[in-house]
Amino acid sequence: MIGIKADMAIMDCEGVCIRGGRSVFNDFQYRGRLTSEQKIKSAMKTYLATFIAFDVLMTNGHDHTKESLIDSQTS
């Protein structure tokens, strides 16, 4: 796991639910529409949510969007 050593970071990310080893965004949307406390508690067990970060776009005001992924170093 890689940590980001910055006071502020902007990341390209999303929340998803994993089903059968695959990301299923519709399951995540389903969870977001729930309003019943009982259904929310049930969905916490059956639709496990995961946070996935794809890219670090900016750290401490430094724009990383023009850098290649391999060369980019956050500080």
C-alpha positions in Angstrom: 0.0 0.0 0.0 1.3 3.4 -0.9 0.7 6.4 1.3 0.3 10.0 0.2 2.5 12.4 2.2 0.6 15.6 1.8 -1.7 17.8 3.8 -4.1 18.1 0.9 -4.8 15.7 -2.0 -7.3 15.6 -4.8 -7.9 12.1 -6.2 -9.8 10.5 -9.0 -11.9 7.8 -7.2 -15.2 6.2 -6.7 -17.2 3.9 -4.5 -18.2 0.5 -5.7 -19.6 -2.7 -4.4 -17.8 -6.0 -5.2 -19.9 -9.0 -6.2 -18.3 -12.2 -7.5 -14.9 -10.6 -7.6 -16.1 -7.8 -9.9 -17.0 -4.2 -9.3 -20.7 -3.6 -9.7 -21.4 0.1 -9.6 -25.2 -0.4 -9.8 -25.1 -2.2 -6.4 -23.4 1.0 -5.0 -26.1 3.2 -6.5 -28.7 0.9 -4.9 -27.2 1.5 -1.5 -27.2 5.2 -2.0 -30.9 5.3 -2.7 -31.9 3.4 0.5 -33.7 5.4 3.2 -35.0 2.7 5.5 -32.6 2.2 8.5 -33.4 -1.6 8.4 -32.6 -1.9 4.7 -29.4 0.2 5.1 -28.2 -2.2 7.9 -29.0 -5.2 5.7 -27.2 -3.7 2.7 -24.1 -3.1 4.8 -23.8 -6.9 4.9 -25.0 -7.9 1.5 -23.6 -5.0 -0.6 -20.2 -4.4 0.8 -18.9 -0.9 -0.3 -15.3 -0.3 -1.3 -13.4 2.9 -2.0 -11.2 2.8 -5.1 -8.7 5.5 -5.9 -7.4 5.6 -9.5 -5.1 8.6 -9.7 -3.7 11.4 -7.5 -4.5 14.6 -9.4 -3.1 17.2 -7.0 -1.2 17.4 -3.8 -0.5 20.5 -1.7 -1.4 22.6 -4.8 0.9 20.7 -7.1 -0.8 19.5 -10.3 0.1 15.9 -11.2 -2.2 15.6 -14.3 0.6 16.2 -16.8 3.0 13.7 -15.2 3.2 10.1 -16.2 2.1 7.6 -13.6 5.5 6.0 -13.2 7.4 9.3 -12.8 4.9 11.0 -10.5 6.0 11.3 -6.9 3.7 13.0 -4.3 5.3 14.9 -1.5 
